[in-house]
Amino acid sequence: MYENTFPNKRFEHTLNFLKKHVSTSQPILDLGVANPFSKIMVEHGYKIANTKGEDLDLDFSSVTASDAEVVTAFEIFEHLIAPFNVLREIKADKLVASIPMRLWFSAAYQSKTDTWDRHYHEFEDWQFDWLLEKAGWKIVDRIKFTNPVNKIGFRPLLRKFTPRYYMVYAERI
């Protein structure tokens, strides 16, 4: 997935936000298979377990079987048709989640070769807030940040100024 680019800035923002809200003593269930950021979390002392690649729209077994105190979901919910359902099934009282934000100058992402690498949702911040609220979560903290790319063009210029990612720390109501 990161053959040509590694999202250092996004990972740095994510790690700093995680450190602000989650202690390394709190076990984490990270939604999604093991990935470069899960390795970074482990390197920084976090104890994590990942889901196994099951379709979280249909199979909540990893989520319901987990005794983790915190669930992380970094760029996962936009891939689900019904993220509300898995959000309701989480037993942990804390959630750290991020989404790529809907951009007016860019269409929803769809890989032609990987059916898992497609966005069903392109959220605006208020939509994600509403989803979390309806699923029983209260947002305690949030940040937005940009994702500049080193390319020339109109879209790369806009990416320097337009927030691309939205991250929240929420607690179960």
Residue frames as a rotation matrix with the C-alpha (Angstrom) as fourth column:
MET 1
0.564 0.826 0.000 0.00
0.826 -0.564 0.000 0.00
0.000 0.000 -1.000 0.00
TYR 2
0.845 -0.298 -0.443 2.86
-0.129 -0.919 0.373 2.41
-0.519 -0.259 -0.815 0.75
GLU 3
0.519 -0.671 0.529 5.24
0.817 0.572 -0.075 1.26
-0.252 0.471 0.845 -1.97
ASN 4
-0.013 -0.528 0.849 6.02
0.771 -0.546 -0.328 4.75
0.636 0.650 0.414 -3.25
THR 5
-0.224 -0.019 0.975 4.99
-0.366 -0.925 -0.102 7.03
0.903 -0.379 0.200 -0.39
PHE 6
-0.383 0.092 -0.919 4.92
0.807 0.518 -0.284 6.68
0.450 -0.851 -0.273 3.38
PRO 7
0.371 0.663 0.650 2.48
0.292 -0.748 0.596 8.98
0.881 -0.031 -0.472 5.20
ASN 8
-0.494 -0.711 -0.500 4.97
0.701 0.015 -0.713 10.27
0.515 -0.703 0.490 7.79
LYS 9
-0.835 0.194 0.514 3.02
-0.341 -0.917 -0.208 13.44
0.431 -0.349 0.832 8.60
ARG 10
0.206 0.976 -0.076 -0.27
-0.588 0.185 0.787 11.57
0.782 -0.118 0.612 9.08
PHE 11
0.311 -0.145 -0.939 1.43
0.517 0.855 0.039 8.94
0.797 -0.498 0.341 11.25
GLU 12
-0.772 -0.633 -0.046 3.10
0.419 -0.453 -0.787 11.65
0.478 -0.627 0.615 13.36
HIS 13
-0.509 0.680 0.528 -0.23
-0.696 -0.686 0.214 13.44
0.507 -0.259 0.822 13.98
THR 14
0.435 0.728 -0.530 -1.92
-0.305 0.673 0.674 10.13
0.847 -0.132 0.515 14.76
LEU 15
-0.051 -0.546 -0.836 0.77
0.681 0.593 -0.429 9.02
0.730 -0.592 0.341 17.22
ASN 16
-0.913 -0.296 0.282 0.77
0.044 -0.756 -0.653 12.38
0.407 -0.583 0.703 19.03
PHE 17
-0.175 0.938 0.300 -3.02
-0.799 -0.313 0.514 12.33
0.576 -0.150 0.804 19.34
LEU 18
0.452 0.284 -0.846 -2.96
0.090 0.929 0.360 8.74
0.887 -0.239 0.394 20.58
LYS 19
-0.469 -0.732 -0.494 -0.29
0.631 0.113 -0.767 9.56
0.618 -0.672 0.409 23.20
LYS 20
-0.757 0.229 0.612 -2.40
-0.418 -0.890 -0.184 12.49
0.503 -0.395 0.769 24.40
HIS 21
0.044 0.959 0.279 -5.41
-0.942 -0.053 0.331 10.28
0.332 -0.277 0.902 25.18
VAL 22
0.887 0.289 -0.361 -4.27
-0.222 0.951 0.215 6.68
0.405 -0.110 0.908 25.64
SER 23
0.323 -0.760 0.564 -1.76
-0.851 0.027 0.524 5.25
-0.413 -0.650 -0.638 28.09
THR 24
-0.270 -0.505 -0.820 0.58
-0.789 0.604 -0.112 2.50
0.552 0.616 -0.561 26.95
SER 25
-0.916 -0.042 0.399 -0.83
-0.314 0.694 -0.648 0.40
-0.249 -0.719 -0.649 29.82
GLN 26
0.024 0.998 0.055 -4.28
-0.572 0.059 -0.818 0.30
-0.820 -0.011 0.572 28.19
PRO 27
-0.597 -0.225 0.770 -4.79
0.373 0.772 0.515 -2.66
-0.711 0.594 -0.377 25.82
ILE 28
-0.275 0.402 -0.873 -5.95
-0.716 -0.692 -0.093 -1.64
-0.642 0.599 0.478 22.33
LEU 29
0.022 0.313 0.950 -8.02
0.641 0.724 -0.254 -3.38
-0.767 0.615 -0.184 19.68
ASP 30
-0.534 -0.270 -0.801 -7.02
-0.414 -0.743 0.526 -1.85
-0.738 0.612 0.285 16.36
LEU 31
0.525 0.787 0.325 -9.70
0.006 0.378 -0.926 -2.30
-0.851 0.488 0.194 13.71
GLY 32
0.764 -0.300 -0.572 -8.11
-0.622 -0.106 -0.776 -3.58
0.172 0.948 -0.268 10.53
VAL 33
0.821 -0.523 -0.228 -5.28
0.500 0.852 -0.153 -5.99
0.274 0.011 0.962 9.84
ALA 34
0.328 -0.814 -0.480 -1.74
0.528 -0.263 0.808 -5.36
-0.783 -0.518 0.343 11.07
ASN 35
0.785 -0.029 0.618 -0.26
0.528 -0.490 -0.694 -2.47
0.323 0.871 -0.370 9.11
PRO 36
-0.168 -0.944 0.283 2.68
0.543 -0.328 -0.773 -0.06
0.823 0.024 0.568 9.24
PHE 37
-0.109 0.125 0.986 0.99
-0.572 -0.819 0.040 2.13
0.813 -0.560 0.161 11.87
SER 38
0.922 0.387 -0.016 0.18
-0.218 0.551 0.806 -0.82
0.321 -0.739 0.592 14.15
LYS 39
0.379 -0.871 -0.314 3.91
0.786 0.482 -0.387 -1.57
0.488 -0.100 0.867 14.11
ILE 40
-0.371 -0.473 0.799 4.62
0.038 -0.867 -0.496 2.05
0.928 -0.154 0.340 15.08
MET 41
0.488 0.615 0.620 2.18
-0.635 -0.237 0.735 1.76
0.599 -0.752 0.275 18.01
VAL 42
0.908 -0.199 -0.369 3.96
0.349 0.846 0.403 -1.38
0.232 -0.495 0.837 19.23
GLU 43
-0.020 -0.985 0.169 7.36
0.703 -0.134 -0.698 0.33
0.711 0.105 0.696 18.87
HIS 44
-0.405 -0.063 0.912 6.03
-0.349 -0.911 -0.218 3.09
0.845 -0.407 0.347 21.16
GLY 45
-0.963 -0.182 0.201 4.99
-0.254 0.342 -0.905 0.64
0.096 -0.922 -0.376 23.86
TYR 46
-0.112 0.989 0.098 1.32
-0.985 -0.097 -0.140 0.07
-0.129 -0.113 0.985 23.06
LYS 47
-0.827 -0.010 0.562 -0.16
-0.055 0.997 -0.062 -3.39
-0.560 -0.082 -0.825 23.46
ILE 48
-0.181 0.770 -0.612 -2.41
-0.912 -0.364 -0.189 -3.98
-0.368 0.524 0.768 20.48
ALA 49
-0.511 0.176 0.842 -4.38
0.380 0.924 0.037 -6.72
-0.771 0.339 -0.539 18.80
ASN 50
-0.741 0.256 -0.621 -5.71
-0.638 -0.557 0.532 -6.28
-0.210 0.790 0.576 15.29
THR 51
0.445 0.855 0.266 -8.86
-0.527 0.490 -0.695 -7.65
-0.724 0.169 0.669 13.74
LYS 52
-0.191 -0.582 0.791 -8.19
0.102 0.789 0.605 -10.46
-0.976 0.196 -0.091 11.28
GLY 53
-0.940 -0.167 -0.299 -9.41
-0.254 -0.247 0.935 -9.02
-0.230 0.955 0.190 7.99
GLU 54
-0.493 0.840 0.229 -13.02
0.818 0.537 -0.208 -10.08
-0.297 0.085 -0.951 8.40
ASP 55
-0.493 0.446 0.747 -15.72
0.358 -0.678 0.641 -7.92
0.793 0.584 0.174 6.85
LEU 56
-0.931 0.032 -0.364 -16.65
0.342 -0.277 -0.898 -5.65
-0.130 -0.960 0.247 9.78
ASP 57
-0.558 0.827 -0.073 -19.97
-0.786 -0.498 0.367 -4.85
0.267 0.262 0.927 8.14
LEU 58
0.297 0.705 -0.644 -21.01
-0.540 0.680 0.496 -8.48
0.788 0.200 0.583 8.68
ASP 59
0.408 -0.273 -0.871 -18.71
0.560 0.828 0.003 -10.08
0.721 -0.490 0.491 11.26
PHE 60
0.488 -0.148 0.860 -18.26
-0.552 -0.816 0.172 -8.39
0.676 -0.558 -0.480 14.65
SER 61
0.847 -0.017 -0.532 -16.72
0.316 0.821 0.476 -11.41
0.428 -0.571 0.701 16.41
SER 62
-0.184 -0.977 -0.104 -13.25
0.763 -0.076 -0.642 -9.86
0.619 -0.198 0.760 16.91
VAL 63
-0.465 0.082 0.881 -14.87
-0.283 -0.957 -0.060 -6.73
0.839 -0.277 0.468 18.32
THR 64
0.531 0.783 0.325 -17.30
-0.589 0.065 0.806 -8.47
0.610 -0.619 0.495 20.67
ALA 65
0.746 -0.299 -0.595 -14.68
0.485 0.857 0.177 -10.97
0.457 -0.420 0.784 21.89
SER 66
-0.184 -0.916 0.356 -12.14
0.372 -0.400 -0.837 -8.26
0.910 -0.022 0.415 22.74
ASP 67
0.552 0.260 -0.792 -11.48
0.833 -0.137 0.535 -7.13
0.030 -0.956 -0.292 26.30
ALA 68
-0.482 -0.780 0.400 -9.41
0.773 -0.593 -0.226 -4.14
0.414 0.200 0.888 25.13
GLU 69
-0.146 0.364 -0.920 -9.97
0.725 -0.594 -0.350 -0.87
-0.673 -0.718 -0.177 26.98
VAL 70
-0.083 0.002 -0.997 -9.50
-0.445 -0.895 0.035 1.19
-0.892 0.446 0.075 23.82
VAL 71
0.360 0.146 0.922 -10.44
0.749 0.543 -0.379 0.68
-0.556 0.827 0.086 20.19
THR 72
-0.339 -0.454 -0.824 -8.54
-0.272 -0.791 0.547 2.45
-0.901 0.410 0.144 17.44
ALA 73
0.351 0.472 0.809 -9.85
0.735 0.396 -0.550 2.80
-0.580 0.788 -0.208 13.91
PHE 74
-0.182 -0.538 -0.823 -7.54
-0.180 -0.804 0.566 4.69
-0.967 0.252 0.050 11.60
GLU 75
-0.403 0.144 -0.904 -9.03
-0.895 -0.271 0.355 5.19
-0.194 0.952 0.238 8.13
ILE 76
-0.959 0.159 0.236 -11.38
0.161 0.987 -0.011 2.20
-0.235 0.027 -0.972 8.46
PHE 77
-0.308 0.949 -0.075 -14.95
0.282 0.015 -0.959 3.52
-0.909 -0.316 -0.272 8.67
GLU 78
-0.079 0.266 -0.961 -14.99
-0.784 -0.612 -0.105 5.02
-0.616 0.744 0.257 5.18
HIS 79
-0.815 -0.295 -0.499 -14.58
-0.549 0.669 0.501 1.48
0.186 0.682 -0.707 3.80
LEU 80
-0.844 0.526 0.102 -17.65
0.388 0.730 -0.563 0.13
-0.370 -0.436 -0.820 5.59
ILE 81
-0.537 0.756 0.374 -21.17
0.329 -0.220 0.918 0.33
0.777 0.616 -0.131 4.22
ALA 82
0.578 0.797 0.178 -22.66
0.043 -0.248 0.968 0.51
0.815 -0.551 -0.178 7.73
PRO 83
-0.489 -0.872 -0.016 -20.04
0.081 -0.027 -0.996 1.69
0.868 -0.489 0.084 10.27
PHE 84
-0.034 0.589 0.807 -22.85
-0.868 -0.418 0.269 2.39
0.496 -0.692 0.525 12.76
ASN 85
0.796 0.460 -0.393 -23.23
-0.276 0.854 0.441 -1.34
0.538 -0.242 0.807 13.41
VAL 86
0.178 -0.801 -0.572 -19.64
0.641 0.535 -0.550 -2.07
0.747 -0.269 0.609 14.43
LEU 87
-0.573 -0.350 0.741 -19.50
-0.226 -0.801 -0.554 1.17
0.787 -0.485 0.380 16.47
ARG 88
0.323 0.795 0.514 -22.47
-0.820 -0.036 0.572 -0.09
0.473 -0.606 0.640 18.51
GLU 89
0.827 0.019 -0.562 -20.78
0.085 0.984 0.158 -3.47
0.556 -0.178 0.812 19.11
ILE 90
-0.201 -0.971 0.133 -17.57
-0.001 -0.136 -0.991 -2.03
0.980 -0.199 0.027 20.62
LYS 91
0.587 0.376 -0.717 -17.34
0.646 0.316 0.695 -2.94
0.488 -0.871 -0.057 24.32
ALA 92
-0.451 -0.840 -0.302 -14.41
0.878 -0.356 -0.319 -0.64
0.161 -0.409 0.898 25.12
ASP 93
0.450 0.623 -0.640 -15.18
0.763 -0.641 -0.087 2.73
-0.464 -0.449 -0.764 26.68
LYS 94
0.151 -0.486 -0.861 -12.65
-0.242 -0.862 0.444 4.68
-0.958 0.141 -0.248 24.59
LEU 95
0.569 0.067 0.820 -12.31
0.744 0.382 -0.548 5.15
-0.350 0.922 0.168 20.85
VAL 96
-0.101 -0.583 -0.806 -9.64
-0.261 -0.766 0.587 6.91
-0.960 0.270 -0.075 18.81
ALA 97
0.212 0.298 0.931 -10.66
0.775 0.529 -0.346 7.08
-0.595 0.795 -0.119 15.17
SER 98
-0.407 -0.314 -0.858 -9.70
-0.276 -0.853 0.443 8.97
-0.871 0.417 0.261 12.06
ILE 99
0.425 0.556 0.715 -11.21
0.647 0.366 -0.669 9.36
-0.633 0.746 -0.204 8.63
PRO 100
-0.836 -0.497 0.234 -10.11
0.518 -0.569 0.639 10.98
-0.184 0.655 0.733 5.41
MET 101
-0.251 0.765 -0.593 -12.44
0.063 -0.599 -0.799 13.92
-0.966 -0.238 0.102 4.90
ARG 102
0.385 0.490 0.782 -14.59
0.860 0.118 -0.497 14.44
-0.336 0.864 -0.376 1.86
LEU 103
-0.542 -0.612 -0.576 -12.88
0.265 -0.775 0.574 16.91
-0.798 0.158 0.582 -0.45
TRP 104
0.452 0.810 -0.373 -14.90
-0.074 -0.382 -0.921 19.05
-0.889 0.444 -0.112 -2.83
PHE 105
0.326 -0.400 -0.856 -12.18
-0.918 -0.351 -0.185 18.80
-0.226 0.846 -0.482 -5.45
SER 106
-0.748 -0.617 -0.246 -11.73
-0.652 0.752 0.094 15.02
0.127 0.231 -0.965 -5.33
ALA 107
0.240 0.860 -0.450 -14.07
-0.703 0.474 0.530 12.10
0.669 0.189 0.719 -5.98
ALA 108
0.665 0.062 0.745 -14.46
-0.627 0.588 0.511 9.12
-0.406 -0.806 0.430 -3.65
TYR 109
-0.344 -0.918 -0.196 -11.53
-0.920 0.288 0.265 6.73
-0.187 0.271 -0.944 -3.88
GLN 110
0.762 0.532 0.369 -12.01
-0.434 0.843 -0.319 3.40
-0.481 0.084 0.873 -5.64
SER 111
-0.441 -0.893 0.088 -9.22
-0.605 0.368 0.706 0.97
-0.663 0.258 -0.703 -6.39
LYS 112
0.314 0.511 -0.800 -9.84
-0.941 0.282 -0.189 -0.94
0.129 0.812 0.569 -9.60
THR 113
-0.145 -0.509 -0.849 -7.72
-0.414 0.810 -0.415 -3.91
0.898 0.291 -0.329 -8.44
ASP 114
-0.893 -0.199 -0.403 -8.43
0.273 0.472 -0.838 -4.27
0.358 -0.859 -0.367 -4.69
THR 115
-0.024 0.993 0.120 -12.07
0.322 -0.106 0.941 -4.48
0.946 0.061 -0.317 -3.55
TRP 116
0.293 0.078 -0.953 -11.03
0.956 -0.004 0.293 -3.77
0.019 -0.997 -0.076 0.07
ASP 117
-0.607 -0.641 -0.469 -9.35
0.625 -0.750 0.216 -0.51
-0.491 -0.162 0.856 -0.97
ARG 118
-0.466 0.566 0.680 -12.49
0.488 -0.477 0.731 1.47
0.738 0.672 -0.054 -1.75
HIS 119
-0.974 0.180 -0.135 -14.32
0.006 -0.580 -0.815 4.23
-0.225 -0.795 0.564 0.08
TYR 120
-0.322 0.938 0.129 -18.05
0.896 0.258 0.363 3.78
0.307 0.232 -0.923 0.46
HIS 121
0.750 0.529 -0.397 -18.27
0.646 -0.714 0.269 6.95
-0.141 -0.458 -0.878 2.58
GLU 122
-0.418 -0.770 0.483 -16.55
0.644 -0.626 -0.440 10.26
0.641 0.127 0.757 2.13
PHE 123
0.278 0.587 -0.760 -17.40
0.960 -0.158 0.229 11.94
0.014 -0.794 -0.608 5.44
GLU 124
0.045 -0.235 0.971 -17.56
-0.096 -0.968 -0.230 15.57
0.994 -0.083 -0.066 6.36
ASP 125
-0.870 -0.492 0.033 -16.64
-0.077 0.070 -0.995 16.20
0.487 -0.868 -0.098 9.99
TRP 126
-0.464 0.758 0.459 -20.23
-0.877 -0.321 -0.357 16.86
-0.123 -0.568 0.814 11.08
GLN 127
0.402 0.607 -0.685 -21.37
-0.701 0.685 0.196 13.57
0.588 0.402 0.702 9.49
PHE 128
-0.252 -0.588 -0.768 -18.77
0.150 0.761 -0.632 11.58
0.956 -0.274 -0.104 11.38
ASP 129
-0.912 -0.023 0.410 -19.67
-0.373 -0.372 -0.850 13.39
0.172 -0.928 0.331 14.62
TRP 130
-0.028 0.996 0.082 -23.34
-0.998 -0.033 0.053 12.53
0.055 -0.081 0.995 14.07
LEU 131
0.288 0.048 -0.956 -22.53
-0.313 0.949 -0.046 8.88
0.905 0.313 0.288 13.34
LEU 132
-0.680 -0.627 -0.380 -20.54
0.172 0.368 -0.914 8.59
0.713 -0.687 -0.142 16.57
GLU 133
-0.753 0.461 0.471 -23.22
-0.658 -0.504 -0.559 10.36
-0.020 -0.730 0.683 18.60
LYS 134
0.256 0.925 -0.279 -25.99
-0.924 0.319 0.210 8.10
0.284 0.204 0.937 17.26
ALA 135
0.227 -0.264 -0.937 -23.83
-0.050 0.958 -0.282 5.03
0.973 0.111 0.205 17.96
GLY 136
0.887 0.269 -0.376 -23.47
0.334 0.190 0.923 6.01
0.320 -0.944 0.079 21.63
TRP 137
-0.051 -0.975 -0.214 -20.18
0.991 -0.023 -0.133 7.94
0.125 -0.219 0.968 21.72
LYS 138
0.932 0.207 -0.297 -19.33
0.265 -0.950 0.167 11.41
-0.248 -0.234 -0.940 23.05
ILE 139
0.370 -0.829 0.420 -16.47
0.612 -0.123 -0.781 13.21
0.699 0.546 0.462 21.32
VAL 140
0.680 -0.241 -0.693 -14.03
0.612 -0.335 0.716 14.57
-0.404 -0.911 -0.080 23.89
ASP 141
0.000 -0.741 -0.671 -11.32
-0.220 -0.655 0.723 15.89
-0.975 0.148 -0.163 21.55
ARG 142
0.710 0.221 0.669 -10.84
0.583 0.347 -0.734 16.32
-0.394 0.911 0.118 17.80
ILE 143
-0.159 -0.737 -0.656 -8.26
-0.167 -0.635 0.754 17.56
-0.973 0.230 -0.023 15.31
LYS 144
0.928 0.254 0.273 -8.06
0.235 0.167 -0.957 18.13
-0.289 0.953 0.096 11.57
PHE 145
0.046 -0.944 -0.326 -4.90
-0.165 -0.329 0.930 18.20
-0.985 0.011 -0.171 9.53
THR 146
0.577 0.093 -0.812 -3.70
-0.779 -0.238 -0.581 18.53
-0.247 0.967 -0.065 5.96
ASN 147
0.428 -0.473 0.770 -1.91
0.311 0.877 0.366 16.02
-0.848 0.083 0.523 3.79
PRO 148
0.511 -0.259 -0.820 0.35
-0.715 -0.658 -0.238 17.90
-0.477 0.707 -0.521 1.40
VAL 149
0.665 -0.340 0.664 1.95
0.533 0.840 -0.103 16.00
-0.523 0.423 0.740 -1.47
ASN 150
-0.120 -0.819 -0.560 5.13
-0.121 -0.548 0.828 16.88
-0.985 0.167 -0.033 -3.31
LYS 151
-0.248 0.130 0.960 3.58
0.927 0.320 0.196 17.23
-0.282 0.938 -0.200 -6.74
ILE 152
-0.922 -0.028 -0.386 2.84
-0.080 -0.962 0.260 20.16
-0.378 0.271 0.885 -9.00
GLY 153
-0.645 0.743 0.179 -0.74
0.450 0.180 0.875 21.04
0.617 0.645 -0.451 -9.86
PHE 154
-0.261 0.663 0.701 -3.99
-0.520 -0.709 0.477 22.54
0.813 -0.240 0.530 -8.64
ARG 155
0.724 0.578 -0.377 -5.04
-0.053 0.591 0.805 19.62
0.688 -0.563 0.459 -6.42
PRO 156
0.072 -0.754 -0.653 -1.61
0.867 0.371 -0.333 19.29
0.493 -0.543 0.680 -4.76
LEU 157
-0.735 -0.288 0.614 -1.72
0.057 -0.928 -0.367 23.03
0.676 -0.235 0.698 -4.03
LEU 158
0.160 0.896 0.415 -5.19
-0.588 -0.251 0.769 22.70
0.793 -0.366 0.487 -2.44
ARG 159
0.608 0.054 -0.792 -3.97
0.390 0.849 0.357 19.75
0.692 -0.525 0.495 -0.33
LYS 160
-0.532 -0.845 -0.058 -1.47
0.531 -0.279 -0.800 22.07
0.660 -0.456 0.597 1.36
PHE 161
-0.861 0.216 0.460 -4.31
-0.399 -0.848 -0.348 24.16
0.315 -0.483 0.817 2.82
THR 162
0.120 0.990 -0.076 -7.41
-0.787 0.141 0.601 21.94
0.605 -0.013 0.796 2.93
PRO 163
-0.315 -0.208 0.926 -7.73
-0.832 0.529 -0.165 19.61
-0.456 -0.823 -0.340 5.92
ARG 164
-0.277 0.115 -0.954 -7.71
-0.698 0.658 0.282 16.02
0.660 0.744 -0.102 4.66
TYR 165
-0.450 0.042 -0.892 -7.92
0.405 0.900 -0.162 14.03
0.796 -0.434 -0.422 7.91
TYR 166
0.098 0.572 0.815 -10.23
-0.741 -0.505 0.443 14.25
0.664 -0.647 0.374 10.88
MET 167
-0.475 -0.341 -0.811 -9.42
0.262 0.825 -0.501 12.45
0.840 -0.450 -0.303 14.12
VAL 168
0.278 0.648 0.709 -11.46
-0.636 -0.429 0.641 12.10
0.720 -0.630 0.293 17.30
TYR 169
-0.918 -0.286 -0.275 -11.10
0.045 0.614 -0.788 10.78
0.394 -0.736 -0.550 20.79
ALA 170
-0.064 0.974 0.217 -14.50
-0.662 -0.204 0.721 9.64
0.747 -0.098 0.658 22.04
GLU 171
-0.948 -0.128 0.292 -15.85
-0.313 0.549 -0.775 7.95
-0.061 -0.826 -0.561 25.15
ARG 172
-0.595 0.762 -0.256 -18.84
0.519 0.607 0.602 5.65
0.614 0.226 -0.757 25.47
ILE 173
-0.417 0.555 0.720 -21.92
-0.637 -0.743 0.204 7.49
0.648 -0.374 0.663 26.75
